[in-house]
Structures are given as C-alpha cells and as structure tokens.
Amino acid sequence: MKGKPFSRTRRWLTATVLFVAFLGLASAARAQDESVQTTPALPGVADEGVKAIPTTPTDDGVAQVGCSSCGGGLLGYGGGVGGCVGCGGGSGQCSPSRRECDCCCSSDTCLGRFINGMYQCVCCPDPCYEPRWVALADAAFYTDAARPITQMRIRIDQMWDMNSPDRAEFFWAQEGVKGPPKSPKRIGSINASDFRLYTEAAAGRAGISIEMPYRRTEKDFDASGFSDMIIGTKAMLLDCQLMQITFGFKTYIPTGAPNTGLSTGHVSLEPSLIWALRLTPVTYLQAQQALWIPTGGTPAFQGNVFNYSFSLNQILYGPCHDFQVIGTLELVGWEILNGSRTDGNGNQVAAKTNILSAGPGIRVVICDKIDFGLGSLFAFTNQHWGEEMIRFDFRWRF
C-alpha cells in the first residue's frame, strides 16, 4: 500500500470520534452497572451444613462460592458477607489454620482502599477466590496480559510513515552495515505490515509462548519474508481478585534476513513486569513495563529501549456473560536510552529520545473462548515507530 491511507486531518478526526464514542458508551455501561444488584447472603446455610454454594459469576467473570469453613458466606475482595463467628470475629476472611488479617484499617479514600486491598492480597488472600481468565483483564492490544492462558492468536499489524527504522536497531539492523543498503534510494520512511501467528501454552501460574511474524515493507524500501521469532515465558507473582502481577521474559531470535529489513540481526532480551488492576466490576487497568536489551548488535548503534504501556478497559455492552463488547484506551511510550539512528539525510545521529503514542480500540468476546477486535495508536511525537498504527487480533482459547 503506497502513501498515506488518510490525511492528517481525517486521521485525528477519526481518533476523536472513536474516543468520544468510547466515553459515551462507557457512561452507559456505568449507568447499567449501577442498576445491577449484588447477590445477597444466603441465610441459614451454616445450620444446614452445606459445604459449598455456587453463585452467579460477577460482572467481571470472577465466580465466588460459599466456603464451608466460613459458614457459607459469600466472599469477595476486602471481606465477605455472612462470615463465620469465632473465626476472625466474623470478618468473613477465614479458613482452618489461617489467621485473620490484623493490619487492615478502614479508609474512605481510593489510595487507602488500594493499600488495604494490596495488603490483603499479599498477606491474607480470600480463601474462596477462584483464579480464572477474565476477558476484561486481557482486552488491551498493545499491552500483554498478566494471566497465562492456553490460546492461539492471529495478529495483523499495519504501521505507516515509520521514520528512522534502524533506530537503536530495535526494528531492523543499521542501514548500510547489517541492514538494508543506503543506495540506490535513500530510506526516509517506510510502511510496514506484519502477519503474526502466536501460540501460548499455560499451566497454573506459568506459561510459555512462541510467535512467528511475516513482514512486508513498502514505500522507500520494498521487501517481504519471515521476521525474527519471539519466545516468551510468564510467571505470576501475585494473583487475587483485586490485581494480578506477572513477570514476563521474551527472547528475540534473529531468524529473518537483516539486509532486507526483516531482522535486527542480533538476539534481544526483554524482561517485563505486567499488571492487571480491577478498578470496578466493569473496568480494568492493564499495564506493562519492559526493558529491551540487545546483545550482539552493531557496536555504538544498538541501544536499550524502555517500554511502558497502560490500557483502560471498559465493558461497553454486555447483555450476558457469554457476549461482551469491551472498549480500550491505550497509552504506549518508548524511551530510547542510548544508541544511534540514520536520519533522513543518511547521517548517523544519536537515537536517544522519547516516543509516545495513544489510541482507542474495541474487542468483542464470545463465550470466553473466542475474541476479535481492532486497536489503534496515533503518534504524539515527531520521532515515532509509526505515525499511525492499526492492529487486528483474533484469539481462540482452548
């Protein structure tokens, strides 16, 4: 695809319309959520000797069950309803051979409730919490998910007007050395398309993944072929209804051809910390911080890249648990810590800079098995990976 598909004015107008639509639908979703009543405690359960009582899943898909050791109360984050007497004084967070939380203090502030929730999550988690995949916590397009899940994903990326693609050898190798030649045509900017096949296998709190991309570049440089393979691992450090924290690690293996712009020509390592924070029953915050570390690249040209991203995920429409429409609003930043790049005149200059992009997205989830959607990012800085980026996802969980 040659040239820009949209003018600058139409591009920002599209982003503004999508954002306004997101806010309007989010307001409607909040109004709908306020009308939802919670499941009441069941009286007399302890007297009847019932050990566990299944309940209707909450709006975010986290099912809570009655706990026989807690008198059949319905437990949730921050305490329970209908707790037990004589085990923690009726706090509702108790089980045999387990002490009650003793450092909690009541607070009406957001920060206070968050600190209390985090303390309970680490020191005395809800004994009746059942870990499971939640669509709302895994809706972002440019931020990884905290919970490992066995799945297959097909992803299509499109980026327009990428300037200095050899910046810090993050996208491809140094032009005129390992990367594409500088002649006969000077490379000012390119358009790039990636078709990515991703497979992940998970067991409990751990997971491993493999991703293989096929790339097509156009505009100032034309090439196509398989790009660098990515092998990733995940290990959950913390898992409760309030939040999930995961340590991720990716290894980029140079399986593509550097001189055709399909590879960086070196191995790269990327440790990261991945978050999922439950703000309300219909709102999640996804976040990720990662450090991209190249090894074996061109000396004085390769550079470290710190990447951070945040995604606000909101249920826009959910008539039932098996069908949800989720809106996302993402902010992604890359801080180039060192290294060099080739500018538009073919000269080597310092690559150190900050790159910032943001944009909306929408994802449709069906039966917790299938989901698909479209996400976007628009550049806010002159230096960027893509002045505009579009990402399509289709995922199938086993």
N, C-alpha and C positions, 0 to 999 in steps of 0.2 A: 504494500500500500504506500503510494508516493505522497509526500507532503502531509500537511496537517488536515485531519478529518473535520475539524471545527475551527472557526475563527476564535480569537481570544475572547471576544465579547460573548459569543454564543456559548463558549466553554464555561465561563464564570456564571452566565445566566442559568445554564443547566444545573450547575452545582448549587446555586442559590435556591432554585425551585425545589430541588431534591431535599435540601436542608429544611426549607420551610414546611414541605410535606412531612418530613420526619418529625418536626416539632408538633405539627398538628395531630398526627396520628399518635404520637407519644402522649399528648394531653388526653386524647380519647381513651387510650389504654389505661392511663392513671385513673380516669373517671370510672372506667369499668372495674378496675381493681378495688376502688373504694367501696363498691357495691357488693363485693364478694365477702361472705361471712365465713369465719373460720369454723372448723369442725369442733363442736363442744365436747367437753369431757364426758365420758360415759359413767353414770352413777352406778354404784354397787358392783363394779367389776371385781374388786378385790374380794368381796364377800362370796361371789360366785366361783372364785378360783380359776378364772380364765387366765391362761399364761400369756397369750399374745393376741392382740386385736388388730387386724389390718385396717387401715384407714385410706380414705381417698387421697391421692397424691396432691401436694400443694401446687401452687401455680408454677413454680419453677421445677416441678417434676421430682422433688425430693420426698419420697414416701416416708412417713413416720408411723411407727407401730406402737401398740401398747407394750409395756415392759412389765413382766410378772414380778420382777424384783422391786419395781417401783409402784406397786399397787395398781397396775393397769393404766397409769396416767399416760396422756399423750404428750410426748416430749418434743421439744423443739429447741432452736438456738436460744440460749440465755435462760433456760429454765423450762419447767413443764407445767401442765395443768393437771390437777388431780394427782399430785405426787404422793409419797408414802410417809406415814408418820413413824417416827423412831429411826429413820434412816436419813440423817441430814436435816431433820426438823421440817420435813415437808417441802424442801426446795425443789423436788422433782428431778434432781440430777444425782441419782444414786444407784448403786448395784452392790451385790455382796462383795465384801473385801475391797471396797472402793470408798475412799474418803470424799467428803463433800468439799467443794471449792470454799476456801476460807479467806480469800483476799479480795473478794468482789465488793464493790461499793456501788450504790445506786447513783446514776447520773442522768441528767436530762439533756446533756449536750451530745452532739454527734461524736466528738472525739472521745468523750468519756465512755459512751456505749461501745465504740470501736475497741478501745483499750480493754474494757471488761470482756468483750466478746473474744478478743485475741487471747487473753489470759485463760479463759475457759477452754478455748480451742486447743491450747497447748498443754495446760496442766490438768484439766478435768473435763475432757470432751463428753458430749452427750452419749451415754451408753447405748441409746436406741437409734443413733444416727446410722443410716444405711448408705454407704457410698455408692453412687451410680452416676452415669453420664447424664449431664444436663445440657440440653440444646442451647439455652440462653448463655451458658458459661463458655460455649465453644462456637460463637457466631461470627467472630471477627475474621477478616480476610487477610490482614497484614500483621496479625499478632498470633503467635502459636497458642494452642490450648494447653492448659495446665494438666488436665486429666488424660492419661494414655488410654487409647481405645483401639480395638482391632477394626481396621477400616481400609478402604481403598478410595483414593481421591484422584479425580482428573481435574487439572487446573490449566487454564489458558490465561497467559499474561500478555498484555499489549502496552508498550511504552512508546511515546512519541517525543521527538526532539531531545534525545539524551546528548548533552554536551560533555566533552572530555571523558569518553567511555573507559579510558585506561587509568582514570583517577585512582591512585594508590593500588592499582592492579586488583580492584575489587570486582569489576565486571569483566574485563579482559586484560591481557598482558600488555606491556609497554609497546606502543606503536613504533615500528621500525627496528625493534630488537627481537623479542619473542612474539609480539603481537602482529597485527596487520601492518603491511608496509605503508609508509607515508606517501609514496608515489604510486601511480601517476596522478592520483587525485587526493587533495588534502581532505582529511576527515574532520569536518566541522561538527556535525551532529548526525545521529542515526535514529532510526526507528527499529525497535526490536520486538519480536513475538516469541513467546516460549509456550510450548505444549509440554506439560509436566505430568508424569504418572508417579503417584505416591502410594506406597503400601506400608501400613503400620500394623504391628502385632503387639498386643498388650496382655499382661497377666498381673492382676492386682494393681500395685502402685508403680510398676515398671513397664517400659515399652521400648521397642526398637523399630526404626523405620528406614526405608530406602527410597530415594527419589531420583528419577532419571528424566532430565529435560531434553527436549528437541528445540533448537533455536533457529530463528530466521531473522537476519538483519538486513535493512534496506536503507535507502536514501544515499548517504555519502559512501556507504560500503555495503556490498551485497554478498551474503554468504548464508549457508544453511547446513545443519547437521546436528549430531548429538553434542550436548554440552557437558559440563562437569557433573559427576554423580555425587549425591549427598547422602551420607549415612548418619542417622541421628539416634540418640538414646534419651530417655526420660526417666526420672526417678522422683516420685512425690515425697516431699519433705514434711508437708502438713496437709491434712485433709479433714475438714469439718464442714458443717453447713454454711458457716459464715465465709470461709475462704479456703482456697487451695493454693499451695506454693510448691513449685516443681523446679528441680534442677535439670536443665537440658544441655545436651552437648552434641554439636554437629561437626562432622568431618567432611570437607570438600575435597574430592579426589579428581585430579585433572585428567578426565577421560576424553575431553574434546581436543580439537586441534587449535593451538594458540594463534598460529599465523593466519587463521581465517576468522578470528574474533569469537571463537566458540569456547574458549577456555582461558583461565588466568595463567595456566602453565605451571602452577605450583599447588601444593597441599595447603589448605587453610583449616584452622581450628576455631570453633565458635562456642564457648561456654555461655550459658544464659540462665537467668532466673525468670520464671514465668509465674504470673499471678492470675487468680480469678477471685473477685470480691463481690459478694452478694449485697447489693445496696438495698433492694426491696424485692418482694416476691416476683416482680416483673422487670427488674433492672439488674444487670451485672456490669462490672467493670473488669475488662481484661487488660493486662499489662505485661510487658516484657522488656528486660534489659539484657543486652548481649554485647560481647566484645569479640570482634572478628580479628583473628590473628593469622597473618600469612606466614608461611615457612617455606624457604627455598625460592622466593621470588627474585626479581631483579633488585640488586642492592641499591639503596638510596631512592628507589622508586616505589617499592611496595610500602604499604602503611597500615597501621592499625585503625580499625573503624569501630566506634562505639555506637550501637544502635539502640534506640528506645522507642517504644510504641504504646499507645493507650487506645482502648476501644470501649465506648459506652454502648452497651447492647440493651435494647428495649423491645419488649413484646408489643407489636403494633396491632396485631389481630390474632386472637386465639379462641375460636368458638368451642374447641375441645382440646384435650391434651394431645391428641394424635395429629393435630394440624396447627402449626404456628407460623406466623409471619413476623420476623424479627428484623428491626432496623438497627443499623450500626452507624456510629460516627467515630472515625478513627483519626488519630494524630500520630505521625511517624517522623522520627528525626534520625539523622545520621551525623555524627561528629567525626570528621576525618582528623585523626590525631597527628599524623605525620605522613611522609611520603611525597611523591611528585605526580604531576599530570602533564599531558601535552595540550597546550592551549590551541585556539583556533588558527594561530599563525604557524603552528608546528614547533613551537619552542617549549622546552621543559621548564615548568614553574612549580612552585610549592603547591601541594594539594590540600593543605590544612584549611578547613572551612567547616561551616555548619549548614546542613541541608534539612529543610523542613517541608513536609507535605501533609495534607489532610483532605478528607473527603467522606461522603456518606456511602452506605451500602444497604442492601436488603437481601435477606435469606429466607427461604421457605423450607420448613421442616415437616416431614411426613413420618409419623409413627416412630420417631427416634431411630429410624433405620436409614432413611434417605433424606438428603437435603441438597439444595442447589441455590445459587444466588450470584449477585453481581456487586462488586465493590469498586471504589474509585479513589484515587488520590490526585490532588492538584498541587503543584509546586508553589511555595511561598517565597522561595529564594532564587536568585539568578543562577547559581550553580545547583544542578539537580540531576538525579538519575533519569527522570522522565518529567517533562513539563506537565504531562498528564498521563496517568496510568489507569488502566482498567483491568480487573481480574474477575474471571468467571470460575466458579467452583461447582463441582458435582461430587458428592460423597455418598458412599454406601458402607454402612457399618454391619458387621457380621454378628 
